[in-house]
Amino acid sequence: MAVLSIRMIGDPILRTPAAAVTDFGPDLARLVEDMTETMIDVQGAGLAAPQVGIGLQVFTYRVDGVEGHVVNPVLETDGASQGESDVEGCLSVPGLGSYVDRTEWARVKGQDVSGRDVVVEGTGMLARALQHETDHLRGTLYIDRLQGEDRRSALRAIRSADYNRVTSRTAAERSRTLGSSFTPGTAPGGRTGASGRATR
């Protein structure tokens, strides 16, 4: 397994809808293992394949002791808004966070690495993570869901010179753990990819 580099806002892959997975072989299993290790390494609640430079419909999640992955997810939502219950952030938009309107309940239906059907559903933080990660696979970032002054404030922060320093510092800090879990600091062999409690 290896810790992968996380793509930052401004990278086109984060704005590109991911392709459906059709090959459920060892490469997919390795990707899910590496994404899970990366998510844990950066203490994220979730991670989508485009965030590690892979344009496939895959995400991992880890919320309140519940951990897993979903391939080719189809999202369903229902219920009232969670309101301002938790600040949402993103590993690809470091240093920022805001309240995002998400439904209280969500469910995804998809497959696992072997192609078997899976269903994951939950409320609260898990529902938020399922919605956030599915958005990533559509080329949508959480900041796209902000409105009014929240959106204007986030965009001003991202456009500022200070924010470039935030992303550079974050990338440098994360680079210390890139590579194999058995040989920390080395580049992942044969892999390409440059990809809290807030959702990531």
C-alpha positions in Angstrom: 0.0 0.0 0.0 1.1 3.6 -0.5 0.1 7.1 0.6 -0.8 9.1 -2.5 -0.5 12.8 -3.3 -3.8 14.7 -3.2 -4.7 17.1 -6.0 -5.5 20.7 -5.0 -8.2 23.0 -6.2 -7.3 24.3 -9.7 -6.4 20.9 -11.0 -8.7 20.1 -13.9 -9.4 16.5 -12.8 -11.3 17.8 -9.8 -13.8 19.4 -12.2 -14.1 16.5 -14.6 -16.9 13.9 -14.1 -15.3 10.5 -13.3 -15.8 7.5 -15.6 -17.6 4.4 -14.5 -15.5 1.5 -13.4 -15.7 -1.5 -15.7 -12.5 -3.5 -14.7 -12.8 -5.1 -11.3 -9.3 -6.4 -11.2 -6.2 -6.1 -9.1 -5.5 -2.5 -10.2 -8.8 -1.4 -8.7 -8.1 -3.3 -5.4 -4.7 -1.6 -5.2 -6.3 1.8 -5.8 -8.8 1.3 -3.0 -6.1 0.1 -0.6 -3.9 3.1 -1.4 -6.9 5.6 -1.1 -7.8 4.1 2.2 -4.3 4.4 3.5 -4.1 8.0 2.2 -7.4 8.9 3.8 -6.3 7.6 7.1 -2.8 9.3 6.8 -4.4 12.7 6.4 -7.2 12.0 8.9 -10.0 12.5 6.3 -13.5 11.3 6.6 -13.5 10.4 2.9 -11.5 10.5 -0.3 -12.6 10.3 -4.0 -10.4 8.8 -6.7 -10.2 12.2 -8.7 -8.5 13.7 -5.6 -5.6 11.3 -6.1 -5.5 11.9 -9.9 -7.6 8.9 -11.0 -10.8 9.7 -13.0 -12.8 6.8 -11.8 -16.0 6.5 -9.8 -14.6 5.3 -6.6 -14.5 6.7 -3.1 -13.5 5.6 0.4 -15.0 6.7 3.7 -14.3 6.5 7.4 -16.8 8.0 9.8 -17.5 7.1 13.4 -15.8 3.8 13.2 -17.6 2.9 9.9 -15.1 2.4 7.1 -15.4 1.2 3.5 -15.5 2.1 -0.2 -18.0 2.3 -3.0 -17.5 1.9 -6.7 -19.9 3.4 -9.2 -22.1 4.9 -6.5 -25.7 6.1 -7.1 -26.8 8.6 -4.5 -30.2 8.9 -2.9 -31.0 11.7 -0.3 -34.0 12.4 1.8 -35.1 14.2 5.0 -34.6 17.6 6.4 -31.5 19.7 6.0 -28.7 19.1 8.6 -28.5 22.9 8.8 -25.4 24.3 10.4 -24.6 21.1 12.3 -21.0 20.7 11.1 -18.4 22.6 9.2 -17.5 20.9 5.9 -14.1 21.0 4.5 -12.1 19.3 1.8 -8.6 17.8 1.5 -8.4 19.4 -2.0 -9.4 22.8 -0.6 -7.1 23.0 2.5 -7.5 25.6 5.2 -11.1 26.5 4.5 -14.4 25.2 5.8 -18.0 26.3 5.8 -21.5 25.1 6.6 -23.0 23.3 3.6 -26.6 22.4 3.2 -26.8 18.6 3.2 -29.8 16.3 3.8 -29.9 14.4 7.1 -30.1 11.0 5.4 -28.3 9.6 2.4 -27.8 6.2 0.8 -25.4 5.1 -2.0 -25.9 1.9 -4.0 -22.9 0.6 -5.9 -20.3 -2.1 -5.9 -17.2 -3.2 -4.0 -13.8 -4.0 -5.5 -15.0 -7.4 -6.6 -18.1 -6.1 -8.4 -20.5 -7.3 -5.7 -23.5 -5.0 -4.9 -23.2 -2.8 -1.8 -25.5 -0.4 -0.1 -24.3 2.2 2.4 -26.7 4.5 4.2 -26.5 6.8 7.2 -27.5 10.0 8.8 -25.5 13.0 10.1 -21.8 12.9 9.4 -22.0 9.7 7.3 -24.8 11.1 5.2 -22.7 14.3 4.7 -19.6 12.2 3.7 -21.6 10.1 1.2 -23.0 13.3 -0.4 -19.6 15.1 -0.4 -17.7 12.2 -2.0 -20.4 11.5 -4.7 -20.1 15.2 -5.6 -16.4 14.8 -6.2 -17.2 12.0 -8.7 -19.4 14.5 -10.6 -16.7 17.2 -10.7 -18.3 19.2 -8.0 -16.5 20.7 -4.9 -18.3 21.7 -1.7 -17.6 25.3 -2.4 -19.9 25.1 -5.4 -22.8 24.5 -3.0 -22.1 27.6 -1.0 -24.4 30.6 -1.4 -24.3 34.3 -0.8 -21.6 35.8 1.4 -20.3 32.3 2.3 -19.5 31.6 -1.4 -18.1 35.1 -2.0 -15.8 34.8 1.1 -14.5 31.3 0.1 -13.8 32.5 -3.5 -12.0 35.6 -2.2 -9.8 33.4 0.0 -9.0 31.0 -2.8 -8.0 33.8 -5.1 -5.7 35.5 -2.6 -1.9 35.1 -2.7 -2.1 33.9 0.9 -4.1 30.9 -0.2 -1.3 29.8 -2.6 0.9 29.7 0.4 -1.6 27.5 2.3 -1.8 25.0 -0.5 2.0 24.9 -1.0 2.5 24.4 2.7 -0.1 21.7 2.9 1.4 19.9 -0.1 4.9 20.1 1.5 3.6 18.7 4.8 1.8 15.8 3.1 4.7 14.9 0.9 6.6 13.7 4.0 4.5 10.6 4.1 4.1 9.9 0.4 5.2 6.5 -0.9 5.0 3.0 0.4 3.9 2.3 3.9 6.9 -0.1 4.1 9.4 2.5 2.9 8.1 5.9 4.0 9.1 8.9 1.9 9.7 6.9 -1.4 7.7 7.5 -4.5 4.8 5.1 -5.0 6.2 2.4 -7.4 4.5 2.5 -10.8 1.7 4.8 -9.7 0.8 8.2 -11.1 -1.3 10.6 -9.1 -0.7 13.8 -7.7 -4.3 13.7 -5.0 -12.0 15.9 9.3 -13.8 15.8 11.2 -14.9 17.8 8.3 -15.7 15.9 5.2 -12.9 15.6 2.8 
